[in-house]
Amino acid sequence: MADNEVDAWMASYDNPMKDVVERVRRIVLDADPRMGECIKWQAPTLTYRGNLASFFPRSRQHATLMFHKGALIPGEHPHLTGDGKEARTMTFASVDEAEERREELASIVAAWIALQDGD
């Protein structure tokens, strides 16, 4: 499984936001057992039948998660920001902020899975 490559990447990740990235990663993976992850574009990428989101590993003031097709994810997700054709981002300044957004992240995961499954 791809988890080992992400675990190895995280073990060598030297960034003040490492704990925040790890918490967001866990929240998304725990939201649904079908979620997976891999290293793509030299960063952890969360997947289910395609790429849901990738971390920006160089962010040092906050953890940033880029949702590749965030504009297409149905539902209200107030912390998804951006106005591009497809991508949206969500930033997290702390582990506490990641926890505060647990339900929103879970709803994004559920909406993404439903979209990918054609539900």
C-alpha positions in Angstrom: 0.0 0.0 0.0 1.1 3.6 -0.6 1.0 4.5 3.0 4.6 3.4 3.5 5.9 5.9 1.0 3.9 8.7 2.6 5.0 7.7 6.1 8.6 7.7 4.9 8.1 11.1 3.3 6.5 12.5 6.5 9.4 11.1 8.6 11.9 13.2 6.7 9.6 16.2 6.3 11.3 19.1 8.1 8.8 21.9 8.4 7.2 23.8 11.3 3.8 22.8 10.0 4.6 19.1 10.1 2.1 18.4 12.9 -0.6 20.3 11.2 0.0 18.5 7.9 -0.1 15.1 9.7 -3.4 16.0 11.5 -5.1 17.1 8.3 -3.8 13.9 6.6 -5.2 11.8 9.4 -8.6 13.6 9.4 -9.0 13.0 5.6 -7.9 9.4 5.7 -10.1 8.7 8.7 -13.1 10.2 7.0 -13.6 7.1 4.9 -11.7 3.8 4.7 -11.7 4.0 0.9 -9.4 7.0 0.9 -5.8 6.4 -0.1 -2.6 8.4 -0.4 0.6 8.4 -2.4 3.5 10.8 -3.1 2.8 12.8 -6.3 4.4 16.0 -7.3 6.9 15.4 -4.5 4.1 15.8 -1.9 1.5 13.7 -0.1 -1.6 13.4 -2.2 -4.9 12.1 -1.0 -6.8 9.9 -3.4 -10.0 8.1 -4.2 -10.5 7.1 -7.9 -8.3 10.1 -8.7 -6.5 12.8 -6.9 -8.6 14.6 -4.3 -5.9 16.9 -2.9 -2.2 17.5 -2.4 -0.3 19.3 0.3 2.0 22.3 -0.6 5.0 21.0 1.3 6.9 24.3 1.3 4.3 26.3 3.2 5.9 27.3 6.5 3.2 29.6 8.0 0.3 27.3 7.5 -0.5 23.9 6.0 -2.1 24.2 2.6 -4.1 21.5 0.9 -4.9 22.0 -2.8 -8.0 20.3 -4.0 -7.3 19.6 -7.6 -11.0 19.7 -8.7 -12.3 21.6 -5.7 -14.7 23.7 -7.8 -16.5 20.5 -8.9 -17.1 19.1 -5.4 -20.8 19.5 -4.6 -22.0 21.1 -1.4 -21.2 24.1 0.8 -17.5 24.1 1.9 -16.9 27.6 3.3 -13.1 27.1 3.8 -12.4 26.0 0.2 -11.0 29.2 -1.4 -10.1 30.2 -4.9 -11.9 31.2 -8.0 -10.0 29.3 -10.7 -11.8 27.0 -13.1 -11.1 23.8 -11.0 -8.7 24.1 -8.1 -9.5 25.2 -4.6 -7.3 25.5 -1.5 -7.8 25.2 2.2 -5.2 26.4 4.7 -4.7 25.5 8.3 -2.8 27.6 10.8 -2.8 25.0 13.6 -3.7 21.5 14.7 -6.7 23.1 16.5 -7.9 24.7 13.3 -7.6 21.4 11.5 -9.7 19.8 14.2 -12.3 22.6 13.9 -12.6 21.8 10.2 -12.9 18.0 10.7 -16.6 17.9 9.8 -16.1 20.1 6.7 -13.2 17.9 5.6 -15.4 14.7 6.1 -18.2 16.3 4.1 -15.7 17.1 1.3 -14.4 13.5 1.3 -18.0 12.2 1.2 -18.9 14.5 -1.7 -15.8 13.6 -3.6 -16.4 9.8 -3.2 -20.1 10.3 -4.3 -18.9 12.3 -7.3 -16.3 9.7 -8.3 -18.8 6.9 -7.9 -21.5 8.7 -9.9 -23.9 8.8 -7.0 
